[in-house]
Amino acid sequence: TQHSHTAKTVCREGLSIPKGEAENMKIVLIFLFIVPLAPLAQAEKDYSSFDSAVSPETKSRFAMLDDVRILANGLLQLGHGLKDFVHKTKGQMNDIFQKLYIFDRSFYELSLQTSEIKEEEEQLRQTTARLQINNEEIKNLSQEMNLKIEDLIQNKIQLQEKVWGLEDKVTKLAIIQPSMQETEEISSLKAFVEEQDNHIKQLLRIVEDQHTQLDRQHNQILELEHKLNHIELHELAENSFTGEQTEPEAIPFPLRNTTAGSYTPHGVTPDCTALYNSGVRSSGVYTIKPNGSEAFDVYCEMKFGSSWTVIQNRVDGSLDFNRTWDAYTNGFGDLNEEFWLGLNKTHSITKQGDYILRIELQDWRENKRYVQYAFILGGPETDYTLQLQRISGSIPNALPEQTELRFSTADHNMDIINNFNCPENYLGGWWHSECEETNLNGKYVAPRSRGRVDRRKGLYWKPKKGRYYLLKSTKIMVHPTDLKSFE
């Protein structure tokens, strides 16, 4: 009884047995209860043989030692059982973790498949939208054909009724023996009826042929959609710089001492060229302070043995150039990526002396061209009017020379030509002239874009008498120069 009470106490205080291992623990406990009985019976037998020789005090002492041994043996067996239980539990936990790993991997693969399915659904949705438009057109044609068929059926019914009436008249006439004139009229009427019946049959065959042609046209529409990609590639080849003269080696321009050669004592220069003369040789973002203006950051590009101040850069269409007048005045974008420096900052640089304007263009076949102008940029009181005079270049000119070109945006356009707002229709602020297609601040359009209207709003270089060039990237820079060297 004492052993049983001890085992129950140990189980109650030190064990928390899962449901799955309940049966195993029951067997362990039964074993613990049975094992002590054999030594106890043997001990009682031995004790009875020595009852006569050993004193009662000695017997009590031996009995307590035996109880302790039995209890220790039971606890040892219990420990072994617990150890086996722990090992089994660890094995089950490892199996659970392995299954969780397999589940996580399966869930990740399922996520990838789900993403692919979503992309396919988007493509399918676009294709379905186009097919719905085509089906709507086919449906309208079918409705028109059905109306014509119904009209033909009504005409046929009317003709049949007339034929039946004529047959009755023929029967009556046969009875009363009609005259030769009446017989001729009856024959002409029969011929007319037969002719009309043949005409109706021909119309029905035409209707069936038109239905067949509609099905063929539907299939041809799908084929034409696939051929559009090849057509776009052909147009891209036509709009590239291939066949134009290559860009010659640039000749360094003589610098004006009043601008590029100056250098302020505090390390802030009036433009990037002066920064180059001070010893800087790496392209990047620097702070300049033009004469009579506050300091601001610009991107300086080191090339041709000098440094150019970049006022516009477009490379991938990540920045929307369809902005307001204030945005084009103050500038926008990231100087390390796509940006517009700002008309106010550009004017503060160029009013220091004589500058040249360099425009670099790149088409979608990675061909590069350039053009350089001597220019004058007016201030805000003139809406930053631009006057150009071509100096050199490897592409035909697309901007009017010796003409005051006023900068305008959709919300600030003073020169609306024939009720046509150039910035609003071609998007982006620019020095527009007669709404020509040349607009280096227009919407960025890739060659795969469809729709002639949208594509005409893209980046183009369009000479007045020549074809347009679809552009991938543009860059506009300024550099001080002495105009006398170009006379």
Disulfide bonds with the S-S distance in Angstrom:
Cys272-Cys300 1.91
Cys422-Cys435 1.58
